[in-house]
Amino acid sequence: MRIDGIDVVFFWVADLDTSVDWYTEVLGLNAGPRYGDWQEFAVDGGTRFALHGGRLAGGPATAAVAFNTPDLRAAIDELAGRGAVPIDEITDTGAALFVTFSDPDGNHVQLLERRA
């Protein structure tokens, strides 16, 4: 079997409209095509991001998605102006800086600034 990369990362969400509002109004993503209870978002790069309405059986979220940003601190300030507060402090891995936010369903959404 050959894997050629990641096609899509998506979260199951309890209320699709509420979550779409959060990702567009707070995170600033542009909503792409919507197919029933599946909402895609326009993001640069080869991987797609989407939301799927209706909870997946099994409980709380177990995954995270990390969106690249060229200036993490500026992005945090911008999101604070939209009412989003990080759930942790900035982490410096040496290769990148990142911080985590929580969407309306408790999914972890990270902003990540890569170092050269």
N, C-alpha and C positions, 0 to 999 in steps of 0.2 A: 504494500500500500504506500502511496505517495501523498504527502500533505504539501499543498502549495501555498500555505499561509492561512490567515484567518479571514473568513468571508464576512461574518457579522457577529457582533456582540449585542445581546439584548437582555432586557430585564422583564420579568413578569411583574405586572403592577395591578393593584386592586381597582383603581379608577383611572382609566386611560386618559380622560380629558384633564383631570387634575395633574397627572404626571406630565402630560404634554405641555400644559401651562408652565409647570416648574422648569422643565428643560428649555423652553423657549424664552420665558420671561426672566427667569433667574440665571440660568446658565448661559443663555444667549444663543442657543443652537437654532438653526433654521429647520423647521419641519419640512420633511420631504413627502413622498407619497404615503397615503394611508389606504390600507386594504382591510376593511372590516375592523377587527380588533388588533391590527398590526400597524404601528406607526414608525416609519423610518425618518431619520434625520440626515441632513446634508452636512457631512464632515469631510474635510480634505483627507486624501490618502486612499489606500486601497481597502480599508476595513470599514464596513458599515456599522452604524449604531441604530438600534430600534427598541421600541417598547411593545410588549404583548399584553393586552388587557386580559384580566382574569388571573387570579392567583394560582400558581402551580402548587399542587399539594406537597406538603413537606415542611412548611413553616417559613422562618425568616430567610432573608437574603443570604447567600453564601458566596457571592462574587462581587467584584468591583471592576469598574472601568476607569482607565486613566486617560484623560485628554491632555494632549501637549499644549503648552502655552510658552511663548518666548520670555515672559516676565511674570513669574509666579506672584511676587508681592503686589504688582499692579493688578493682577487678576483677582487676588484676594480682596483688595480694596474695592474693586468694582463690584464684586459679588456682595460685599458687606453693604454697599449702597442699595442693593436689591433685597436685603434682608437675610442673606445666607451667611451663616456663621460656621466656620470649620469645626469639626468635631475633635480635632487633634491639632498639635503644633506642627510647624513645618519640620519635615524630616529631611536630613541631608545624608544621602547614601554615598556621596563622593562622586557618583556618576550623574546624579540628578537630585533635584529638590522636589518634594511633593507635599501636598496637604489633602485631607479628606473632608468631604462634605457628605451629608445624608439627604437623599431625595425623599419625597412624601411616603414612600414605602419602606424606608430604612436601607435602601441599596446604597452602597458606598460609591461615591463619585469622586475620583481624585483628579486634581490638576497637577501636572508634572512639567517641570522645566529641566530639560536635558542639558548637561554640560557638554561642551564640544565633544 
